[in-house]
Amino acid sequence: MDVKAPNKLQLFTIRFLIIVGVITILNFFYWFLDSELIDNRYLYWALIVSMIYSYCRIFYEWYHYWSISVPKTPEKIKDFKVDILTTYFPGEPYEMTLKTLEAIQNITYPHTTYLCDEANDPFMIEKCKELGVIHVTRDNRIDAKAGNINNALRTKATGEICVILDPDHIPQPDFLDPIIPYFSDPEIGFVQVVQAYYNLGESFVAKGSAQQTFQFYGPMMMTMNTYGTVNAIGANCTFRREALDSIGGHAPGLSEDMHTAMQLFAKGWKSVYVPKILARGLVPSTLTAYYKQQLKWSRGTLELLVSVFPKLFMKFNWRQKIHFGLIPMHYLAGIFYLINFLIPIVSLFGATTPWKGNVLFFSIIIFPVISSIFLVRHYVQRWVMEEEERGFHIVGGLLLISTWWVYIIGLFYTLIRKKVLYLPTPKDGSDKSSWKIIAPNVVIGCLSIMAIIYGLSIDWTPFTFVMSGFAFINAFSMFFTIYFSFHTYKKLSVVDKDFRTRVSTLIYALKVRFWHFRHGVYQYARKVALPSIVLILGLSGYLLNQYNYMQWEGVKPRILKGKKVVYNNALLHNAFNDSSAINSNIEIAQKKYLNDVVGVNFKKGKNWFKDNYVLTRRVLEMDFDKMKSININTIRYQSNNVYDQNVISISKEKEINVIYSFWIPSDINFVEDQEKANQISRNILKKVYSMSAKKNIIGWNLENDVWSNMRKYYSRGDLIKQRIYFINWLRRLVDDIKKIDSNRPLILDVELNSESPYYINDLNKDKVNIDVFGLLVFNSTYLKEFSEYASQNNISFIFNDIAPENLTLIDPILKNGKSVFIRNWQDEYENDKISFDGLINRHGKFNADNYAHFNNYYNQEKLNIEFPLIKIVKPAVPLYEGRMVLYKAVYFEDNQWKYPELDPTELSFEWNLIKLDDYGYPLALKPLGKMPITRFHIPKNYENHRLNLVIKKGDFVQSKMYKLNIPLEN
């Protein structure tokens, strides 16, 4: 089909798609290059380098889509004397060369044909006489193919125009007709046409090798025509003899065609690219032949970069400087493919990741990039030569990836100046593949599979799954090389002829249907490319804005506004003194006590999809080692399918015990939605059964005081009924747990409040066989009364959740060694929830105040962490939304206030803007910098925000909260 130049709308569409694509890539890097999200910095920067190379290749490709053109055919002013030269090298098939010679002789434009025979083969001499071809030979092989051609040019050929044809390319009879008119312009040095192939169906290697050329000989070369940077290709290139003579003939080298073009451009000659298929040749059909070709090209092209390009640089125009400076970069791909292989392998073996951001966020920023690449590539396929050339070209991509080690060898040979012999690429399929040439790929594939198996066995996180996915794709690509090595298209010749015919017909029919389906999709994608990219850009912008909005402006509190409590809690004011609910005749089952536990609540990763912490092996090992260093021996951990394997297995390795907890939602309607409640029971029982073999799990915990929290959702009349149904459900669940595991204690959360005794009394009345009650101390008001009540009624309890500052209040209660779980190991840091109640902060440093309370409670040697008095200087201006303001930290030393930026100190600072909900609880955090001063724009509703100043001193931090404005005083 004839390819036409793009019209104005099509040209606008191409350029708009490219501009949007560039913006999406820059946007991706804007968000991805965040130092806060770096996990393993070596892997991260290796990934960044690989990404930069990949995106530069995309930019280079898009640069060659920007200005697609088709040259106008000029009127032919005169006839030219034409020489057509092809070559023969010893060992090449006679049949192939003869077929080419016969086709050349059938070209209708008057010409003289020359066979440049390196072997001086008697058979070829005889055939040349028969065909009317001039036979040329020489007594040396200097400069390989280029020298062979130059010998004919110097000794025999005298034409004004010189055509170079490879011996495997078969020209059409009208080959010269579209080409010759362009030489009417005396500045034209050469005319290149499409290099197409007729053996694509011979093997997957042939198919993949051809696919790699479709975009190049289509829109890319058509844009080179606009830029004046057309590459001369070794086949099907027509030169002006005067131009060749001006550079001393065909330039030598492994990439002699590109070298010739460089020399011609340096002399000021111009080029034309005619997007027409006028000849078809052979593409390498075996892996060995393909690798030989790629090694030759990589070594030759890189040699031109280091030895020829610098010498000719000043003679090129700026387009040619870009072109010949960048095109060899393609052959550096091997290094970056190797990096891409190694990143998931090292990540999985090392239980680490390059990046630790939110997976959802990554999807939002990468989606428009992938969409842009897809749409640009498919839209410009309007300008490939044939319908068969359109598609994803997956086989070509797999073949290119498999060549990574060949490109590395080409680069290495260039660096050490090792020569590669110029030998014609075998194209008759006789060059069989050896296991040796696929060994590097098999090694990478095996390492990837081993990394997946080992990585998932030691580290079970969403990022491990992602890395395993990349490793699996790499392994598939590498093992596919085996298929490349031995695949050829064969007929079914070993079965019954009729059956073979039926199978072949069926397969052919399916292929035809799938072909039409695929190409229908490609055609539709090209039609809707412009509105699609606009829609994708809008959707991506909206999603990114919404994500950032939900991270800050739109973040909502999780506390649901339940129904108003319509009864008076004062009715329960004597609950602690009323033990009438305990029937002394009921024998209370012997309780399983948990003694001498120094515990902490481990809340990290609880909501993994919105949590900014990723519980990798390395993170957990650091956490557990730090716990052991301060004598914590047990964690209370909530069931989490994503992180269970990591937490349980690594805590066992570190000799940390686990109280395994199950969250029971408070908003279940136990009267009307019994199926939902029963499903929760089934899930808990299934997990107890599967986890009961884990030796470091020392107890089960039913988490959340559902009984107390029901009052947020129900009026008093409904509340009583809900609580009855809940206790009945709870009794059945507890009995079923005991049937599975009767050895470990079962703990039930009870919030310390005025109703706590009633809850426990109801449980005992209904014979709910709880071993230990886990006290949640959110308010210490009733602590003493509850302790007395528990002692009088033989109630076994531990402290499941207590703030470090309240530890001193429970000292008298702990004389018998009751266990304690500190409120939180690390400050929570989720998309819509943060806290400052951890023993360590979000960067892993000890929160000085919380840690001091903890240490001073458990150790006789009191810890005194001294921080200087810190205050901030607020702006003495009215605050309003959007106003830029400045805040400064000051510290008190030597009886005076000092500014850290003027008087250096061992302290370091970090500023954060904290958004609060209507109740004053922190919702979101926005980092503002790590200097002693900070500037930022005042947010909307600044009264619901606080300025957080974190002061770091060694391994400890102190966190302070300030209102943004200077309070008015009476």
QUICORHU-V845999 format. One record per helix or strand of 2 or more residues. SS is the DSSP state (alpha for helix, beta for strand). FROM is the first residue (numbers start at 0). LEN is the number of residues. Records with the same first field share a line. If there is no record, write none. Layout:
BEGIN
SS=FROM-LEN + FROM-LEN
END
This chain:
BEGIN
alpha=7-25 + 34-3 + 40-23 + 93-12 + 121-10 + 143-12 + 176-8 + 199-3 + 203-24 + 240-6 + 255-11 + 286-29 + 317-33 + 358-25 + 386-3 + 393-9 + 403-12 + 434-24 + 461-25 + 496-31 + 528-23 + 568-4 + 574-3 + 616-13 + 643-10 + 673-18 + 705-7 + 715-25 + 755-10 + 779-13 + 803-13 + 847-11 + 941-3
beta=81-7 + 111-6 + 133-4 + 160-5 + 169-2 + 187-6 + 195-2 + 236-4 + 269-5 + 278-3 + 597-5 + 633-5 + 656-7 + 696-7 + 744-7 + 771-6 + 796-6 + 819-3 + 828-2 + 832-2 + 845-2 + 869-4 + 883-10 + 895-4 + 907-9 + 921-8 + 932-5 + 944-9 + 955-8
END
